[in-house]
């Protein structure tokens, strides 16, 4: 199936999840490309790093389809990024409500409003990570078995809702980034908090394992390209580079001069200690980063995720991880976040 040859530059682009890291940067780039009057962002409570933009902000909720229909009216393209992402103890039904039922509402609203294209930004977690020693590409089976984590199943089920919309005539494409890092992380995200904790010497030890990390700017560039270049009904994996937690900490040390933790827990010890660390962090009033979920992700993330399709069709070019980490700290410094809570 061919992609649309273009679109009407004078039409509106709508973003769900504009208060997040990817959505905030996407809103900024869309405003620069099409003009702020042509960008509409849906938010519930906060507006994130895009709050300074003179774009149309619309209060809405994924679980309120009527609010989505009102927001999508006259839209050329809808970029669906809003999702529930958590490394904590979130119940399966909470993931299902936002990531599945919410996506169903987005799809139905897009169909009712005659949206030309839906770009659904999903996750690598929508795919089964096993076997880990084989290349993971768009042909891999979805994470829809009982052994898969609730979040992973919710992302796979959300994609199934998009495919049902495609069967009903919706022009939609799906992007699957790996773990997103980089600047414009105002919340901050769990990965942003990790970098801040490394800088503040709040991590006494690292854990074994690693993951694939991709820069938010490269994800946004691919998302923009997907509006006109992606083929209808296709998935595109957006992977960066697989590195161990130790390598990540060492790159952080090079960027900041703050020594990386020397101690490292083997994976079996990390699994045993993670629930205790969650309790300690909560007692200290800190949002837990070292959780059973984060340990599982670091232990079972596939090392061979291929972005060849996105590179060939969307011009996707992931930058080196060292550049992403350096620019993350620069952005934190420019926005006064390095000293907060030190």
N, C-alpha and C positions, 0 to 999 in steps of 0.2 A: 504494500500500500504506500502510495506516495504522500509526501508531506505537502502542506499548502505552499504555494510559491511565495507567499508573502503575507500581507495583511494590510489593513488600513492604518497607517501611522497616526491618523487623527482620531482613532477609536480608543476606548478605554481599556487599560490593563488592570486587572484586579488581583490582589494578593491576599490569601489567607495566611496567617502566621507572620505578618510583617513585623511583629514585636520581637521575633527571634533573631538569631545571628544571621542565618541565611536570608530570611525574609527582609530584614532591615537593610542589608547591603543590596539585595535585589531591588527593593523600592528605590534606593538611591540611584542605582544604575538605570532603572527604567525612567525615573524622572529626568535624568540627564539625556537619555536617548530620545524620549518622546515628549518631554515637557511635564512639569508637575501637574498640570491640569488634566493630564491624560492617565494619571495613576490613582487608583482607588485602593485603600488598604483597610482591611477588616481587623478590628481589635475588640478585645473584651474589657481589659482593665488598663494595661500599660501599653506604651507605644515604642518602647525600646530605643535603640540607637537611631531610628528613623524619625524620632519625635520632632526633630528640628525641620523636617521637610514640609514644604508648603503643598502637600498633596491632599487628596480628599480622604479623610478618615471617617470610616463608617463603623458604628458599633454593631457587632453581630456575634452570633454564636453558632458553632458547627451543629449543635443539636436543635437549633431553631431554623428550620428550612425556609420559613417565610423571610427571615432576616437575610438569608443568603440570596434568595430570589431578588429581593430589593437591591442588594449590593451588586448582583451580577447583571442587572438590567443594562442593556446596551454594550456589554463587554465584548471586546474582540477576543481576548485571551484571559483565562483564569489560571493563575499559578497557585496551586494548592500545596501549602507547606505546613499548615497548622497540624499539630499532632501532640500526643502525650508521649514524652520520652522520659524515662526515669531509670536510674540505677539502684533505686531503693525498693522497698517492699510494697509494690503496687499490686492490687488485686486484678485478676484477669478481666473482670467485668468493667473495671475502669478503663483499661486499655481498649476494650471492645467498644465502649461507648464513644470514645473520641476517635480512635483510629479506624474503626469499621463503620459504625452508625454515622459518625460525622462525615466520613468520606462518602457514604451513600447519599447523604443529604447534598453534599457538594455536587456529586454527579447528577442527581435528579434536578437540582436547581440549574445546573449548566445546560441540561437538555431543555428544560422549560424556557430558559432565556435565549436559546439559540446561540450559545457561545461557540465561536469558531473553533477554538482549540483549548483543551485543558492540559496543562503540564502538571503532572502529579509527582511531587518530590517525595519519594518513599525512603527506603533504607536498604543497605546490604543485608540487614537482618531479616528481610522478607525471603531470603534464600537460605536453604539448608547449608550450613558451613562444612558439613562432612560429605565425603572424606576430605580431610584438611591437606593431604599431600597431593591432591589433584587440582588442576586449574578450575577456578570458579568463574564461569561466565554466564551469559544470559540463558543458556540452556539448562542450568542447574535447577533441580526441583525446588518448589517453594517450601518454606518452613511451616508446614501445616500438619505435622504429626504431633501426637501427645508428648513426645520427648522434647519438642522444641519449647523454648521459653514463652510465657504468655505475651510478652512484647513482640517477639518474632512472629508468633502466630497472628497477632493483630495486624502487623504490617502486611503479611501475606494475604490476609482476609480483606484488608483495605484495597489491595491491588485487584482482588477478585471483583470488588464492587466497581472499580474503574472498568474492568473488562466487560462487566455486564452492561455498563453504559455504552461501551464501544459497540456491543452487539445491538444496541438500540439506536445506533447512528451517531454517537458522540465521537468527535475527533479528539483523541487523547493519546498522550505518550507518558511513559513512566521513567523517572530517573532514580538510580539507587546509589547514593553516595555512601562511602565508608565513614569512619569517625572524623567529623569535621572539626578543624582547628583553625586558628588564625585571628586576625584583628576583627574589630567591630563586635566584640564579645562583651557587651555591657552588663549582662545579668549577674555574674558570668555563668557560662555553661559549666558542666562538670570538668571538662578538659581545661577550660579557662581557669577554673578554681585550682586545678592541679598545678598549673604553671605558677599561679600566684603563691600556692603553698610551697612550691620548690624555692621560689625567691625569698619567702619569709622563713625558710628553714622549719617548716611545720610538718615535714614528712620525715620521720625518724628512719624509715626503711622503705625500700622498693620491693616489688614482688616480681617473680620470674614471669615470663610470658611477654607477649607483645600484641600489636594490632596494626591495621592499615590506617594511616592517617592522611587526610586530604585537606587542602587549603580551601577555606570558604570562598575566596575570590575565584578559584578555579571552578568550584561547583556553580557559582552564580554565572560565570561566563558560559558554562555548558547549559545552564537553565535558560539563559537568553537565546542561545543558539537553537535550543530545542523548540522554541516558539515557531520557527520557520523551517528548520533543517531536519528535525527528527521525523522519522516515518511513523505514520499513524499506527497505533497499536503496539509499538515496539518498546522494549525496556533498554536502558543504557546504564551500565555500571560505571560509576565515577570513583575509581580507586586512585590512591596516591602512592604511598610507599610503606611497606611493612617494616617496622622497627620494634626492638624490644623496649621495655620500660627503662632499662638501663641506658640504652642509646638515646632515648628521649630526654632523660635527666642530664646526660652528658652534653647534649646539644643546648639544653637550657643553661647549663653551667657556662658554656662558651658564649652564650648571648648575654649573660648577666654578670659573670664573674663569681656567682654564689656557688660554692661547692655542692656537688650532688651528694645525696646520702650514700654512705659506703655500704651499709648493711642491706642485704637482700634476702627476703624470705623465699624458700623453695615453694613450689605451688601447693604441695600437700599441707604445709604449715600455714600458707596464706588462706586456704580454704577453712582450716580449723579456727583461725584467729578472726576472720572477717566478722562473724556475728558479734564477737566481743568488742571489736573496734566500733561497730555501729552504735552499740550501747554507750561506749565511752564518749563518742563524738556528740551524741544527743545530750548526754549529761553536761557536756561543756557548752551546749548551745550552738554546736557547729553542724552544718549539713554534711552527712556522711558521704565520703568519696570512696572509701575502701569498704565495699560491701560484698556480700555473696554474689550479687549480680555482676559487679565490675570484675571480680576475680574470675567468674565463669567466662566472661567475654574475653579477658586477656589470655585465658587458657585455651579457648576453643576457636578463636578467630582464624579464618583461613589465611595462609600466607601468600597464596597465589591467585589473587583476584585480578582478573583481566579487564582493563578498560580499552582494549583494542577497538571495539566497535564504536565507542564514544570518540576515540581519537580519530578514527577514519571518517565518521559521519558528522560529528559535531565540532571537530577541531579542538577537542579536549586535550590540554597539555598540563599535567600536574607538575607544579614547581617543586624544588627540593625542600625537604622537611626543615632543614636548617634555616632557610629563608622565611618559612612560615613562623617558626618559633621566634626568630629575631624580630620580625614585624609585629608579632603578638605582643611582645614585651614593649616594643616602641609605642604601640597603640595604648597599652595600659598606662605607660608613663605619661603620655600626652594627655590622658584623661584622668590623671591623678589617682589611679587605682593601685599602684604599686605600694604606696605607703599606707593604704587603708587597712586597719586591723593588724598592722605589723607589730 
